[in-house]
Amino acid sequence: MICYVDLEHPELGPSMLSEGPEATERKADLFTHKARFERLSGALCLLLHFTQVNRVLLERLGVHAIIVSGHSTLIDDYDPDTLAPLIELIRETRTPLLGLCGGQQLIGVGVGVCPAPTGA
């Protein structure tokens, strides 16, 4: 199983947890990407918001790869405490990671090659 992580801010950007026209478009894009990942890999793909992701859950579900999406909100507008569990997962996991745009930058934060977000 693959875990596709929506990294969009839940309040400042159109995330899978948001409502409204922009969020509807975001959700459609996320589900399109999820379906493509499944088709290309032959594995199921679980879509989660970054606030729902933790190491224990991913291990219990047997996740073999993690893909972290991009985001439209400035990373410094995120609460560092909210991102901390995902950054900790990035630092500690042995599971292969792929970051898309801002997701790759967050992986850089996790491995210490990019500065951490400062918070809103």
Secondary structure, 3 states (H helix, E strand, C coil): CEEEEECCCCCCCCCCCCCCHHHHHHHHHHHHHHHHHHHHHCCCEEEEEHHHCCHHHHHHHCCCEEEECCCCCCHHHCCHHHHHHHHHHHHHCCCCEEECCHHHHHHHHHHCCCCCCCCC
